[in-house]
Structures are given as C-alpha cells and as structure tokens.
Amino acid sequence: MQYRMLGRQGPTISVVGFGAMTMAPGIYADVDQQQATGTLLAALGAGITLVDTADIYGAGLSERLIGRVLRGRRDKIVLATKFGGDQDERGVLVKGLGRPSYVRKALDASLGRLDTDHVDLYYVHRLDPATPIEETMGALAELVEAGKVRHIGLSEMSARTIKRAHAVHPVTAVQTEYSLFSRAPEQEVLPVCQELGIGFVAYSPLGRGLLGGTIRSREGLEPDDWRRGNPRFQEGNLDHNVALADAVATLAAEQGLSAAQLALAWLVHQGVVPIPGTRKAENVRANAAAADVRLDKEVLTRLEELVPPGAVAGEQGNEVYMANIDT
Ligand code: ATR
C-alpha cells in the first residue's frame, strides 16, 4: 500500500480507500452483515486506512457496522462520513439539510452510530438548494473548532460552489463520481481542486461495477439491484459498455492485472483517491493491490485510446438527484 496526503491539508491516507455504500442492504443487492464485517477487516488488513460512509447508506446501518468494526482500531483509520444526501420517494434530494441546526444534529447522530467522538472527514453529501453554501460551511467550521470534525469535504459540487465554500473554511477533499467511464470532473472540478490544493476522492471508480468485468447482462443483476434502472445498464447500452470493459480487461491481462485493478491504477496515477466498494474480501485485496501498480506511458496511452471521454453509452443516472447542482 502507498500513502499520501489528501490535498494540501492532510490527513495522510492510503491511495486506495474503501467505499462502504455497498455494505448496506438495498443498494446493489442484499448484503450479509457478517460478510461485510469480514470485508472491512480485509480492507484494513490490506493497509487501507480511508473508510468512507454516509448516514444514508442503509439508513445508518453502514455507519453502525463500521462503528462496531473500528472499536479498538479507531486511531488507525481516517473515517469519512456525509450528511445532507437524503432523497424523497422519487429520488429527489430533500431540501433544507444544509441548515446549521440540521448539520449539528446530523453529526451527533453519526457520531453515535459510529461510536466515536469525532469524524476525520465530514462531507456535505449534496448541495442544499435552500441554504447558501457559506452558511453550511460556517456551521462545519464551528464543528472543526469544537473538535468533532477534523476536516471538511464536499461531494458532487460545482467548481463555483467549491470556490465559495473554500473561501469560508479550507476544504480538504472533494468527492465526485469519476472513472474511465465517467469523465465529467476533468472539465472543471479536477482543475479547481488542483488550483486550491484540495484532495480528490473518486467514488464509483469501477463504473458501478461495469469495470469489474463480472456483469455480462441484465440477468446477472439481482431483482432488487438499483442498477436495473440505471441508463448504462439498459439493453443496448449495456452490451456496448460490457464490450468496452472487455477491451480494458484484455489490456489489463497483458500487464498481469484485472480490469478493476487497471481502472483503479489509472485513477491513482492521476493523484486521485479511488474508493471502490465491494462485498467480497478477495476483491478488496485485489483493489488494494492496485495501489502498487506502476503504469508506463504506453499502457496509459492505449488505455486512453480504448476509453476516451464519452465512450460509454448512457448517462450516469444520478441526474435527478443532482438536478440542483450549482453550475
Ligand atoms: P460504488 O461506488 O457504487 O460502490 P464501484 O466501486 O464503481 O461503485 O463498483 C462497485 C461494484 O464493483 C460492486 O458491485 C462490486 O461487486 P462485489 O460486491 O461483487 O465485489 C464490484 N467490484 C468491486 N471490486 C471488484 C473487483 N476487484 N473485481 C470485480 N468486481 C469488483
């Protein structure tokens, strides 16, 4: 495992983290809690120190599980969680969750579930259309002052919002969907993070599993899998995207890697921190090993040629949830 500072503010983290959304039931498929515990322990055993969750993953279940597993290990982990990402039954973001009174309440609830007195990185999960980002940041700055939060993060925010927020209090990390299949951050968000010295954390670094190479058809998804409704997993689009992932897998195999490892190593090479999610200990170990892969120029060029920006078919599928993104 390799370690580096997250942005100019720190903390020091493993260059591959662990995304704990998949540990909650009802997102991709049912998850056995014992298996999820074993997977998280395997992540720590592989040298992963950044554990990323949110209050909404399994309605607090992911945080509770992490709280139990981290007991006695808390000081070795950079623990990240998020607030303000709740959706209504149509999948639309609930308004008003960026208000200072809500931020304080949400943090106390997360600390209780995580069984800790502080979080290392506390993210605004989505921009609240009802509250200026300056007000939300003001509340977070007070929580830093109080010692309950070490660092502040923003998730899925525009370059403009990131700049406004950073002017109130330094932002340590920005988290956005980013992978070979989702390249939008290259336009504005990545450059602004570089300019301001903010660390970049890439969620869904495997294209929600497409780059894992195991999803071949819609039949391979369980009936309650959320991805059944995602544009990239629809008939027509899915065949195209599987063929792209296969091309990545062929290039990866030449290097003695899996497609997932090549996709993660590509992100690490760019200085961003992928946080793949998995229910399986063997996959978490393989993902951690991607941190040590060195990609030469020729492989990088061939990879970029195979999967240029926009190569994937279908939208990301979280547009309704981000309809309020401040551009
Ligand atoms: P998210 O951020 O939504 O969790 P992601 O990290 O892009 O998305 O992809 C997660 C998916 O990739 C999971 O479905 C996971 O499946 P398993 O739980 O079956 O592992 C899959 N995945 C993660 N690591 C993988 C690996 N090394 N090989 C194959 N599939 C992998």
Residues whose N, C-alpha, C, O or C-beta is under 5 A from the ligand:
A	BS01	ATR	G19 T22 Y203 S204 P205 L206 G207 R208 G209 G212 A260 I275 P276 G277 T278 R279 K280 N283 A286 N287
